[in-house]
Amino acid sequence: MLGRLRAPRRSAPIKPMSAQRRQRRTLMIGRLRLATVLLLALAALAAGIVVGSGGGSRSQPLSGPAANLPATGQPAGPDAAAGAYHVPAPLNAHNVYAADAAGDLSPVVRGFPSIVYVPNSESDTVDEIDPTTYRIIRQFPVGGLPQHVVPSYDLKTLWVTNDEGNSLTPINPRTGIPGRPVPVEDPYNMYFTPDGRYAIVIAEQLRRIDFRDPHTMRLHHSLSVPQCYGVNHADFTADGRYMFVSCEFGSKMIVVDVPHERLVRVVQLPPESSPQDVKLSPDGTIFYVADLTYGGVWEFNASTYQRIGFIRTGAGAHGLYPSRNAAELYVSDRAAGTISVLNFATRRVVTTWTIPNGSPDMGGVSASGHVLWLSGRYNAEVYAINTSTGKLIKRIPVGYGPHGLCVYPQPGRYSLGHTGIMR
């Protein structure tokens, strides 16, 4: 099928706008810094949150299944009492990634061509790479500041999150052809409720988590999270009931009760922390959170949300990707130009791979498990890395500011979003 895809027209590169966008973000941060401090203080008082030194929070417990979590005083979502919340049973009670094994493709995606989708944030384009030839086979424009390419819950659509373009561009993964953009406010990132009922749009600048229809993207419920400055990445507990979300510019994590669509906990990180990607351990007991500032990965108990450890990896730790056998976690250290390989069983870094003059950011593992694909955020390139040897197979020039790269199709029964959190 790849042979029928047309090659892109390689016109002159689009002038990067990173300086302008960085200036806008700097101005925004400066203006909001004082207001944020006051807002968080008022929100904490109103919600009855008292943050403890261990990273948790203390208040009156909820009743029912969330009894181990403190309430924040926010009302439940519109469907809080709308009936049962059904999440597909795991294939293996000891491995949440059991459905993601090498080559274990769902019948839904088995006919899809294997393509690496690259959103170029500063070029406002998407490049499609043939992973067998390492060549770009298509390039097309999208809305402003595309951040991630996200597989839908039902695996049938890929969504490009155009952050400043306030839109989502659908891609048909059977053909690789984009469709008509859907208007959506501030879609920095996107996830899906583990029961598949809603898409969860992460509106970073608006500090909102929007629950939307997963097909039409019509808004169902908007959850304001003023406590979470820089809301962006997340993962879910093994039972799918809670979402652990990073606050990049606020040195915090938050816990969202997914069925009730409400905030239930704020977890404090050390000063100047910059939490990024989040991944659950295979046995469902630990959340790993990459920290760009501290150059490593925080460990949190996935039941109590208490911080239990820190694993140093490399400067600018950013993306987290489990291996296909669920034995290792690949950590992209953007500033160091390395990938740290963390062993889940020992909770230690067992080896480090280097990309000379590279800036490995976000991506995913090939369906076979043999290749780790990562965007080179500041180098306008994509890296293909051999997961057996750690050797760089290829570096491929792409547009400016490549970010949330998606390898597709991937093994798994359904997608929880981002660049491929599969279950």
Secondary structure, DSSP 8 states (H G I E B T S, - for coil): -GGGS------S-----HHHHHHHHHHHHHHHHHHHHHHHHHHHHHHT-EE-TTS-EES-B-SGGGTTSB--S----TTTTSS-------S-TT-TTGGG-TT---TTTTTS--EEEEEETTTTEEEEEETTTTEEEEEEE-SSSEEEEEE-TTSS-EEEEETTTTEEEEEETTTTEE---EE-S--SEEEE-TTSS-EEEEETTTTEEEEE-TTT--EEEEEE-TT-TTEEEEEE-TTSSEEEEEETTTTEEEEEETTTTEEEEEEE--TT--EEEEEE-TTSSEEEEEETTTTEEEEEETTT--EEEEEE--TTEEEEEE-TTSSEEEEEETTTTEEEEEETTTTEEEEEEE-TT--EEEEEE-TTSSEEEEEETTTTEEEEEETTT--EEEEEE-SSSB-B-EEES-SSSSB-BTTT-B-
